[in-house]
Amino acid sequence: MSDSTSNALRDAFFALHHGLPRQGPGSDATTRRLLALAGPLPERPRALDLGCGPGRSALLLAAEAGAEVTAVDLHQPFLDELRRAVDARGLGDLIRTLHADMGELPFPDGSFDLVWAESSAYALGFDTALRSWRRLLAPGGTLVLTECEWTVDEPSQEARAFWDAHYQLRNRRANTAAAIEGGYHVLGVLPQPETDWDAYYGPLAERADAADPGAPGMAEILVSTRAELAMRRDHGGEYGYTGYALRPADARWRTRPETADDIRSVRDVNAAAFETPAEAELVDALRADPGAWLPGLSFVAEAPDGSVAGYALITRCHVDGVPAAALAPVAVAPRYQRQGVGEAVTRAVLDAARLRGERLVLVLGHPEYYPRFGFAPASEYGIRPSFDVPDEAMRALVLDGSGSIPSGTIQYAAAFGV
């Protein structure tokens, strides 16, 4: 392709897209839900919005989270559009724009509390984005990005042929595994609703209908745009965007599934962490119950000397007869308490549960501790234990981001004695 042809196609593409309310599937509601998944932020978080386009996310992060946003894009007219919106909304002290390649960013390590990328990570590829952007996060920082992925086990030949020519899609489990293998914990996932696609494709379709096919490069751009719209219309149930909120794992504590060699140490940690040996005995009883024990969901955190510093266990329970999972116990050896061990091993076992395909995890625990992992009161989902506990202590976490989970009474494994 000659330079002149390439330039004509590029100009036609941007002529078709300029002024659209969005440059990818999304909505303010989705941005807010993703922001909630990121968890508590500093009072004035430093945010980096990559591939910002005309800046809908940047504007919301500044206005509603009080973030100091650096908005990055390679297309200067989008940045100009954002700058006009910033001035109109009086957000000039919170948003600055930067014309730069998001694969070659000029910022020092640890520069941001929040790195944000809605509908833009595909330009680098999911794995490359995870690897390249991790260094930018300050300690405790969060990466939020969205990725298009398969939502069915067996995509049709037509959908696969279309996407194979544009971008290699994976399913959610593969993307979750890539994030974990890349050194992140998954704080939460959010499947984006069909209305997010409508918010993007509706105005784009209208623009395509009004475009002049005789303009240089426009005829070819219209062909590809209409093919994309038709693919969504005919096969939209096979793929979709999912948002991921990720946080780098705490490098101080190596976490892993337990081995047979750890069993004695696990017993010792549980016995030392609690006032009675009941929790240590509970773990032994659960390990002996094949109906309760879930292979790969008994996790340890190692101290620098390789000893077991912390422990977290997820076993099978049921809600109104439907399989769910129970987190208990979580234990930290006394000498390592209040150093992040419990959080590290809890996040690791929750990651493992995601990869196993578990959808719902329940915990009876401290109401000021477990919300950091995304647990909400179980009563909000119509879930309750068979015994009396404070409402705020019985909590639930939906791992796959869906709202379709069972409600009813929790049935624990026999070892719990309830």
C-alpha positions, 0 to 999 in steps of 0.5 A, spaced: 500 500 500 502 506 497 503 512 503 498 516 499 493 510 499 495 509 507 494 516 508 487 517 505 484 511 509 487 514 515 484 520 514 477 517 512 477 513 518 478 519 522 473 523 518 468 517 520 469 517 527 471 525 529 465 527 533 462 521 535 460 520 543 465 514 544 470 511 540 469 504 543 463 500 546 462 503 553 458 508 558 459 513 563 455 507 568 460 502 566 466 507 567 463 508 574 462 500 575 469 499 573 472 505 578 468 502 584 472 495 582 478 499 583 477 500 590 479 506 595 483 511 592 488 516 594 484 523 596 487 526 589 489 520 585 494 520 579 491 517 573 493 515 566 488 514 561 491 511 555 488 511 548 483 516 551 480 518 545 476 524 546 476 523 553 469 521 556 473 516 561 478 522 563 472 527 564 469 522 569 475 520 573 477 528 574 470 530 575 467 524 580 474 521 583 477 528 583 483 525 579 489 528 576 488 525 569 494 525 564 490 523 558 494 520 552 493 519 545 496 518 538 491 522 535 491 530 536 484 532 534 482 527 539 486 531 544 484 537 542 476 535 542 478 533 550 481 540 551 475 543 549 471 539 553 476 540 559 475 548 558 468 548 558 467 544 564 472 547 568 477 541 569 483 545 567 487 544 573 485 536 573 486 534 566 492 535 562 493 532 555 499 528 552 500 526 544 504 520 545 504 512 543 502 508 549 507 503 548 513 508 549 511 512 555 515 517 558 513 516 565 518 514 571 516 508 574 511 508 580 508 515 577 500 513 577 495 510 582 490 508 577 492 506 570 486 506 565 485 503 558 478 503 556 477 499 549 485 501 547 489 495 550 488 491 543 492 496 540 498 493 544 495 486 545 493 484 552 499 481 554 503 486 552 499 492 555 499 488 562 507 487 562 508 494 559 504 498 564 505 495 570 511 499 572 507 505 572 503 503 578 505 506 585 505 501 590 497 499 591 496 502 584 490 499 580 490 497 572 483 498 569 482 495 562 477 492 558 478 487 553 474 484 547 473 476 548 469 470 546 463 469 551 462 462 548 466 456 548 465 454 541 465 461 536 462 460 529 466 459 523 464 466 521 465 470 527 472 466 528 474 468 521 472 475 522 476 476 529 482 472 526 483 477 521 483 483 526 485 481 533 486 474 536 480 473 541 481 469 548 476 467 553 475 470 560 479 464 563 485 465 558 485 473 560 484 472 567 490 467 567 494 471 563 493 477 568 495 472 574 501 469 570 503 477 569 504 478 576 497 481 578 491 479 582 484 480 579 480 485 584 474 484 579 471 483 572 465 486 569 462 484 563 460 490 559 452 490 557 450 490 550 447 497 551 455 499 551 455 497 544 449 500 542 452 507 545 458 506 540 455 503 534 448 507 534 452 513 532 457 510 528 452 507 523 448 513 522 455 517 521 456 511 516 449 512 512 451 519 511 458 519 509 460 520 502 463 514 499 466 518 493 471 521 498 478 519 498 479 512 502 472 512 504 469 507 500 473 502 503 472 504 510 465 504 509 466 497 507 470 495 513 465 499 518 459 495 515 462 489 516 464 490 523 456 492 524 454 486 521 458 482 525 455 484 531 448 484 529 449 477 527 454 474 532 454 479 538 452 473 543 459 470 541 464 476 543 464 482 548 468 486 552 470 485 559 473 490 564 478 488 569 481 491 575 488 488 576 493 490 582 500 487 582 501 482 587 505 484 593 512 481 591 514 480 599 510 474 599 510 468 595 503 465 594 502 458 592 498 452 593 499 447 599 503 441 598 503 435 602 510 437 605 506 443 608 500 440 612 504 440 618 506 447 617 499 449 615 496 446 622 501 450 626 500 456 623 492 455 624 493 453 631 498 459 633 493 464 629 487 463 633 485 462 641 483 455 640 485 449 636 478 449 632 481 452 626 487 447 625 482 441 626 477 444 621 482 444 616 484 437 617 477 435 617 475 439 611 481 436 607 479 429 609 472 430 606 472 429 598 465 433 598 468 439 601 475 439 599 477 443 592 483 441 589 488 447 588 484 452 593 488 451 599 494 456 599 500 458 603 504 465 603 511 463 604 516 468 609 522 470 606 526 464 609 521 459 605 517 457 611 509 458 611 507 465 614 500 465 612 494 460 609 487 461 606 482 455 604 476 455 600 472 449 600 465 447 597 458 449 600 452 450 597 446 456 597 439 453 596 442 446 594 447 450 588 454 449 589 458 455 592 465 456 595 466 458 602 473 462 604 475 459 611 479 460 615 484 465 613 490 465 618 497 468 619 503 466 623 503 471 629 510 474 627 508 476 620 501 479 622 499 486 620 504 486 614 500 484 608 500 476 609 493 475 610 491 480 604 496 476 599 494 469 600 487 471 600 487 474 594 491 469 591 486 463 593 481 468 590 485 468 583 485 460 583 478 460 585 476 464 579 481 460 574 477 454 577 470 457 574 467 458 581 462 464 581 460 465 588 465 465 594 462 466 601 465 469 608 463 470 615 468 475 617 470 482 620 466 487 616 472 492 616 477 487 613 473 483 607 470 489 603 477 490 600 477 484 596 470 486 594 465 482 598 459 485 600 453 483 605 450 477 603 443 479 604 444 484 598 444 477 594 438 474 598 443 469 601 443 468 609 446 463 613 442 458 617 444 461 624 444 468 627 450 472 625 450 480 624 448 482 617 455 485 616 459 479 617 456 474 612 459 477 606 459 474 598 463 475 592 461 474 585 467 472 582 465 472 574 461 479 575 454 476 573 448 478 577 445 471 576 447 467 583 443 463 587 439 466 593 437 462 599 440 459 605 447 457 606 449 449 607 456 449 609 460 442 609 459 438 615 466 439 618 463 446 620 458 443 625 452 448 623 
